[in-house]
């Protein structure tokens, strides 16, 4: 349900502008806690600390749910970015260039992402197939995770590479809705996919509904409880909305003259 006569859904003020929470960029500091999808080749799997397909809260390593089991999230804020890692054969794991607005990179090579050869899809001269650039796009969402311990309710989730489609679909869905993103809840999940004989885990999002639907999911929110949740997530979203503009200005100056990033997947 997007809009209707549900009293909970109608409590979301129509005056809340959804666009301010769906900006293209946001300050991406290392201090932001993240949720991470554990892959089969992850060190955590090799050490027996987690199973492939588990989504964990990175600061503690605690799993949100077993692999393949969805859990509720509320989007607070979205920003587009890019990240370039060294070639895998080097063994280096830290990015060498990163953009927090999808327009301008910091590092090597740095500069305007739209014309950087590290960020542009190429065609294989022999097969004619599109070849993914080494610098990949990130679709970042700050999520509020209901039911998490105090201080751990917010985590950033980056949709990239094989999970990029899910992030793009979520953004498009939020843009099509009539209220700000935190007025709606979604079920974040992991699922296995296969390509060229290889099986791997990706992030996925199931349609859920408005934030008030969490009352049915968590079985503990009454009308007053839902209003309290709404106020908390709105406050958190407002903080993200204000902070990102100042971060971009401090790092890059005025980037309004640069072209907006385009979809980096050629389909």
N, C-alpha and C positions, 0 to 999 in steps of 0.2 A: 504494500500500500504506500503510495506516495503522498496523496492528500485525500482527505475525507472528513468524516464526522467524528472520528475518534477524538475524545476530549484531551488525551495526552498529546497527540500530534498537534492539535490546535493551540496548545500552550506555547509552541515555538513561535516567537514574534515574527510576523512577516517582514518587519522592518529590518531584521538582521540581514545584512548584505552578504550573500554567499561568496561574491567575487573576491573579497579581501582575504578569504581563507584559502583560496585556490591560486595564490600567486605562483609565479614561475620559479621563485627561488627562496632560499632561506639560509641563514647562517648554519653551517654544518660543522660544529665544533666537536672535537673528540669527546667532550664531556657529556654529550647527548647519549643517553643509554639507548642501545639498539636491541632489536630482536633479530635473530639470525637463523636461517634455515641450514641445518646440518646436512652436508653432502656425504656420499659414501666414502670419499677419499679424505674426509676431514680427520685431523689429528684426534679429535674427540672420539670418533668412531674407532680409530686404530687403538686408542688407549682404553676403550670400553666404557667411556664416560657418557656416551649418548648413542642413540640409534639414528641411522640415516633417515631423513624425513622429519626429524623432530624440529620444532621451532622453539628456540630457547631465548631466555632473557640474558643477553650477553654478559652483563656485569656479574651475575651469580652463576650462570650456566644452568639455571633451573628451567625445566621444560614447562611450556604453557599447557601442552596436551600431548598425548602419544601421537606418533606419526599417523597422518590421515584423519585425525579427529579434529573437527572445527571448534573454534572458540570465538567468543564475541569481541569485536573491536569497534571503536567509534573514531572515525577520522577527525583529526583536529586541523591539520594543515598539510599542504602539498607544496613541494618545490622540485624543480627539474635540475639535474646536474649531469656532469660527465666525470669519468675517472679513467686514468690510463696507468696500467701496471707495466713493469718491465717484462720482457719476454720470459716465459716460464722457465726456459733452460738456464736462466741466470740464477734461479733459486731465490731471488729477491721477492719479498712479499709486500713491501710498502709502495704505495702509488708514487709515480714520479711527476704526474700532472693531475690537477683536479680543478673542476669548475663547480661553483656552488650556485650558478644561475643558468648554466647551459649555454652561456654566451662567450665567456672569456675564461681561459684556463690560467692557472698559476702553477708554475713549475717548468718542466721541459717537455714539449717545446713552448707551452704557454701561448698566449695571444688569442686571436679571434677564432672561436671554435668552428664557425660556419665555413671557414676556408682552410682549416687545418687538415692536412692530408692524413693525419692520424685518426680523424673523426669522420671521414667521408667513406661511404661504401664504394667499393671498387668491383669491377667485373674481372673474373678470371679469364685470361686471354685464351686458355685452352678449352675450358668447359663452358664459358659464357655465363656461369652462375655468379650471383652476387656474393661477395666476400665481406664478412663483417669487419669493420675497422677495429684496430686494437684498442682505441679509446671508445668505451661503451657508455651509452646513456643510462642515467639513473632516474627512476621515478620514486621519489622519497615521500613517504607519508609519516607524519607523527600520529600515532594511535593512542587513544585512551583505552586501557584494557580493564573493564569492570571486574571487580572481584580480586584484583591484584593487591598484594600487601601495600600498606601505606608507604609512599615514597617511590613505589615501583609501578604506578598506574600508567605512566607515559613511556613509550618506547618508539624509536624511529625504525621503520621498515623500508628497506630499499629494494625496489623491484627492478632487476636488471637481467640482461642476457635472456635465459630461457623463461624467466618469470616476468619479463618486461611487458608482455601482452596483458597479464592480469592487472598490473599497475595502470596501464593505459585504459583498460576497460573500466576500472574503478574511477579514474579521473573523468572519463566521458559520462559515466553514470551520474557522478556527483554534479557535473555541469548541467545535466538535463533535469535535475531535481529543482524544486522551487525554494528550498531553504538552505542555510549554510550546512556544511558537511557534517557537523556534529549533531545535527538533528536526526541523523540516520545511523543505524548500526548495521554491521556486516559480520559474516562468519568467515574468519581467516582459516585457511586450511593448507595442507600440503598434499600433493598427489604425485604419483609416478607417471612419467611419460616415456615414450620410446622413440628413438630416431636413429636410423642406420644401424639397428641392432643393439644400440646402447640404451640402457634404462637409467633414468635419473629423476630426481625429485624437483618439483617446482612449487612455487606459491600459487594459491588459488583463493578466490573469494566467492562465497555463495551469497546469493541474494538473501537479505534478511528482512529489513523493514525499517521503520522509524525507531528512534532511540527508545521510545516507550515500549517497543516489542521486547526489550530486555527484561521487562517485568515478567513476561512469560518464560523467558529463557532462564533467568537467574532465580525466579520465584521468590523475590524478596523486596521488590520495589513497589510501594503503593504510590498514590498520587503525589504525596509530599516527598517521598523518597526519590521519585523520578525528577521532580522539580529541583531537588538538591543536586542530583547527578548532572542535570542539564546546566545548572549554574557553574558547577565545577569545570565541566569540559569547555564551556564557553569562555571562562576566565583563562584557561590554559591556551585555547585557540587564539584569544586576543593577544596574549603575550607573544606567541609565535608570529602573529601578524605584524606586530609593532617592531619586534626585534630584527626581522629579516631585512627591512628597508634600511635600517641603520648599518647593518652588517655589510650589505652590498655597497653602500656609499663609502664606508671606511676602506673596504678592500679594493674596490674598482673605480670609485668615483662615479660619474654619470655614465651608465651603460644604456640609457634609453635610445641613443642613436644607433646602437648595434642591432642587427637583425634579430628577430625572435627565433629561437631554436625551432627546427622543424622535426617531424618524426624521423628518427634515424633508422627506421626499418622500412625497406623499399617495397611495401605492399599496402 
